[in-house]
Amino acid sequence: MVEHESFEAILSRMLGRVPDSIDRRPGSIIYDALAPAAAELAQMYIELESNQNLSFADTATGEFLDRRTQEFGIQREAATTSKRKGLFFASGSIPLDVPIGTRFSLNEVNYTVIGKISSAEWMLECETAGTLGNRDYGTLLPVDYVEGLARAELSELLVPGEDAETDEALRQRYLEYVNEQPFGGNVADYKQKLNAIDGVGGVKIFPAWDGGGTVKATIITTDYAPPSAALIAEVQTRIDPEVNGGQGIGLAPIGHRVTITGAGGVAVAVSAVVTLAAGTTIGQVRSDIEASMASYLLQLRQNWAAESALVVRVAQLEARMLTVPGVVDVSKTTLNGSSGNLVLGSEQIPVLGEVVLSE
C-alpha cells in the first residue's frame, strides 16, 4: 500500500487536478500549498499500514500479538526458573543435609534449596527466571550460613529455565492451535499440553504404540538436549501418573495410558582431513571447527520434533567447516567410523562426540 501512496505519488495526483493555466512547478504558490498536505497524507498511509499489520496474527508483534492470541485463550508464556542438582558435603565425601530454603550463589546468580533427591543430592531452584540459570557449573558459595558445610557444587541441569516466549514462538503456537484443532486427546492435543510444560522444548507422539489406549510421548528439553530423569518423571506425573495410569488423573483423557520418554542422545564422532592456509595450525582452528559442528547439530536438534528422523549429513558438516577462516579444504570425513551420512532413529538426537582432525 505505502509504495503506491508515496509523497511523490500523492503530490502528483493533487497537482494533476490543478488547471494547466496555473503554475505547478516546484516553488510555485500552488506547489508549496499542496506539498505539506501530501506529506501528511503519505505519513497517514504509513501509519494506516502499520496499524493494519498489527491487527493480524501473521504480522502483529508485542502487545498486539498478545491481544490477538488471547482471543483464543492463548497466553504468552512467561520466563521460568531452572531446577538444578546440588551436591553438599561436610568433609571429604561425607554427605551433608542442608535446610530447605538455604540460598547459594554462583557467578552472581542465586539458587535456593527446594528439596532432597538422595544422600548428598538436593534440588535447587534458580532465583532468576530465564536461561541464565542453565549455564554455570561449579562451586557454590553459601549466602546463608550452613553449619558443617565444607563443599557445595552445582551440577546437573534437571529442568531447564526458559526465557519469555518470543513473538515468533507465540505466533507459531497460535497458528498450530487454530489450524490443527486440538481436541480430546488427539495428537495435536497431546502436543499442545506437553509443549506447555516447563522444560519441554519439543515432543513426538506415538499413538497406540503398545496396543489400543496406549500413547508414547518422547520429549526434548527447551535447550534441545536429552531430558533428565527428574523432568521425565515430572512430565509423567502431569500427564498420566504411573500409580493411576489410564484413570484420567492427569491431563490425559480417561482410558489413555501414557508413557513419557526422553529423546536419546547419540554421540557423533567426527574424523576429517583438513587442508589449512599457509601458517595456520590445527590448534588454531580446532575450536572454531568444533563450534561449527556443534552449531549444525544444534540446528538438527531444533528441528527434531518436526522430522520423522534426523540425518547427520557429511556434506553439511564439511560445508560448515569450510566457513572457518584458515580452512582451505576438507576431505575423508567420517561419522562414527563411516564415510556416509548418519541416520538416527525417530527418538534419537545428535550430540557432538570426539573430533579428530588431521592434515
ZIPE-V303988 format. One line per field, one symbol per residue. phi: phi as a letter, one per 20 degrees, with the letter a starting at -180 (. if undefined). A space follows every 10 residues. Layout:
phi=???
This chain:
phi=.ffecfgfff ffffffeegf fdfdfgnfff fffegfffff ffffffffff ffffedffcf clgffgffff fdmddffffd eedceddcce bmdefcedff nfdccblmde cdfdrdeagm dceddfedfo fgfeeecpfe dfedfcfnfd bccecgeecf ecfgffgfff ffffffffee lfalnfgfff fffffeegne dabddcflfc ogndcdcddc efelcfffff fgfffgffeb gffcgmemfe fffgneedde cdfeedfded cbddddfgnd dfgfdgffff ffffffffff ffegfedfbe cedfffffff ffefgneebc blfcdlndee fdeeffddce cfdfdddbd
